[in-house]
Amino acid sequence: MMLVGILPFFGILSLLSSQFYANAYTLQNVTLLRKTLFQDYDKISRPKHNQSEPTEVRMCLNIYVIYDVAEVTQSIQMSASLKITWADENLMWTPADYSGIDVGVYPQNDIWKPGVALKNSVEDFKTLGDPSLNVEVTSDGIVTWEPYQIFTSRCTFDITYFPFDKQSCDLVFVTWGYNADHVLIKGPISGDTVDWTDVTSNPEWKINDVTCRTTIHPRPMMIFTLDIERKPSYVVINIILPLLVLLGLNSCVFLLPSDSGEKTSFAVTVFLSFVVFATIVHQTLPPNSDNVCYLTVYIITLVFESSVVTVLAILLIRLAGRSGEPGAFTMKALTCLGCLKTGNSEVEHDVYSLPTDKIQMFKNKVRPIDDPALQNDKDVTKLRNEDFDWKKVAYRLDWLLFVFFLLLNVVITIIFFAGVTQ
């Protein structure tokens, strides 16, 4: 009775033992399989018994890191690998004939490959894969090839919204030497066509999305499109914020007194600073006539404005140094603009310089200086001319221009940020 209960146990043990020894293949088994597979193997012809049918090549892109996005050379450089699979009908075997071997690893140059190359490469055009790489082959003839490479591809940049720009760059992989009748490129049977979950962060750019599409004209191609977005912090801190500071200093030119001797030198210094920033931005961006960078337009506008401010500063210095009395038209124009107060408050401090019969009139504030009855009074006319000389006119114009350019800079800056951040 006990013997009957033990027999099933020995049966299971025997089965497991046979399975273990069946999978414990040796070096001789591996060598025999390799020699058998490649004895009459043709690595030039497509591994398809029916040559009228195309070979389906399935492709998946794995992105690891973006090294550089160069606007000047209009290129993108990244580290990535392609997972390419296809069926090779000449590399099929029965695992039981070779002690259970179901996977083999062989040098890539020993088998047929679809000859995939990066079509829009900036560097030399060549097929992927290093001779030292291997391919993995399963017993049912499925070949898996994963060439790793640093890809440098061309990329057309739209610099309109720099530094808040988003770019789309294509990696175009083509099976060079084959048309759609011979090879068809498709995505993987299962899983995503693109894997960028393990991408190492780039300090300047981030990947928003990666899509792909296939085409058969003029030859089979797989096109991967990377949607990347610039991280604007560096440009904002090192270029835009200093520009805003210079913009404020540009308006402050009119706060300097005309007789200080520093008005024009300060204006010229600010002007040259704007020119330096324009040169820096120009060297950063690629030469492009198809679209214009808003930041470049903004800086050019500020350079032009700074040149106007410099000219006005020179004219105001000359105006303050004029001798003689301001004309009636000048006085009237400044009065209409609200820059001069021509009431009693302007002359109250000099009222005691008038004759005695005029003092009581101004103290009681009965008749202002612009009273028609006093228009022909020579003493009042003298007081007006002494109180408002050309230096005073230049001083008032300084305040008027300071407010004007301050408001103008605010409007220009709002328009710029509204344009680049849309």
PyMOL commands that set and color helices and strands:
alter all, ss='L'
color gray80, all
select helices_A, chain A and resi 2-23+27-38+95-98+108-110+233-255+258-260+263-284+294-320+328-336+344-353+356-363+372-374+378-387+390-420
alter helices_A, ss='H'
color red, helices_A
select strands_A, chain A and resi 55-70+75-87+103-107+116-118+134-138+142-145+148-154+166-175+183-186+194-195+205-215+221-230
alter strands_A, ss='S'
color yellow, strands_A
deselect
rebuild
show_as cartoon
